[in-house]
Amino acid sequence: MNIPAPDIYFGKKIKVYSPDGDVTVGDFFGFSYDYDDDDNEILDFDVMREDGFLIGFTEDEIERIEIVD
């Protein structure tokens, strides 16, 4: 999923749907840009689950995002 403005999720509780069917629910924690092995810019998108576990996603690992709160 292309996420053109990830900062709109700050302060929000979200559901992140992965292409493999997994759903992660938590607070948007932050994002950063990095480079893969082929020098392509990628977005790292982080969600803090309610149990305190931080989950990181790349745009390829996100099918869609739903704002819960």
C-alpha positions in Angstrom: 0.0 0.0 0.0 1.3 3.4 -0.9 1.1 5.7 2.2 1.6 9.2 0.9 1.1 11.1 4.3 1.8 8.7 7.2 1.7 11.6 9.7 -2.1 11.7 9.5 -2.1 8.6 11.7 -0.4 10.2 14.7 -2.6 10.1 17.8 -4.8 7.5 16.2 -5.7 3.9 17.1 -5.6 1.9 13.9 -6.1 -1.5 12.4 -3.4 -2.6 9.9 -4.5 -5.4 7.5 -1.7 -7.5 6.0 -2.0 -9.3 2.6 -1.6 -12.6 4.5 -4.8 -11.9 6.4 -3.2 -10.8 9.7 -4.8 -7.8 11.5 -2.8 -5.7 13.9 -4.6 -3.3 16.2 -2.8 -0.6 18.2 -1.7 3.0 18.4 0.3 4.5 15.5 3.8 4.8 16.9 5.7 6.5 14.1 7.4 6.1 10.8 10.7 6.5 9.1 12.2 6.2 5.7 15.0 3.7 4.9 16.6 2.1 1.9 16.5 -1.5 0.8 19.4 -3.5 -0.6 18.7 -2.1 -4.1 18.8 1.5 -2.9 15.0 2.0 -3.1 13.4 4.2 -0.5 11.0 2.4 1.7 8.7 3.5 4.5 8.9 1.8 7.9 5.5 2.1 9.6 5.2 1.3 13.4 2.2 0.3 15.5 2.3 -0.3 19.3 -0.2 -3.0 20.2 -2.2 -2.8 23.4 0.1 -5.4 25.0 3.1 -3.1 24.5 4.6 -5.0 21.6 5.9 -2.8 18.8 5.2 -4.1 15.2 7.0 -2.6 12.2 5.6 -2.8 8.7 6.9 -1.8 5.3 4.4 -0.5 2.7 4.5 -3.9 1.0 3.3 -5.6 4.2 0.2 -3.4 4.4 -3.0 -4.1 2.4 -5.0 -1.3 4.1 -5.3 0.8 7.2 -8.5 1.6 9.1 -8.7 4.3 11.8 -10.4 3.0 14.9 -10.3 6.1 17.1 
